[in-house]
Amino acid sequence: MATKKAAKKSTKKTSSKKSGAKKSSSSRKYSPSAGKNVEREMKEMKQGKLKSGRNGKKVTSRKQAIAIGLSEARKEGKKVPAKKS
């Protein structure tokens, strides 16, 4: 009996799992010209000239400056992914 159990254990195959790495897409998500829009808005923000929306308050947040740049790129029809929400 002991030899049968040992034989069963040795015949079990080990399942090799492949890494779940995602293949990266070769195409760009953002066009280079969209990056230029964001760059321009960042410069304006650093100079203190970037204003937000209707109220015209000064933008101080880096994330908000990027969002404004991407929004303007979308309006111009450049390749930029749609807003998340």
C-alpha angles and dihedrals in degrees: 000000000000092000093052092054091048090049091051092050093052094049095057112112120227113229112229113213119211117224112262093228113153119233111244116235115241096219124084122254093207126035117235090243090056087056089053089055091053091046091053092050091049091054091050091050092051090050090050094242100110113106127189130230126306099329092058096220117165115263114232101163120093091210091053091051090053091048091052091049093050092046091054090047089054091051090053090052098247122152105275127139117252119266115276094227 
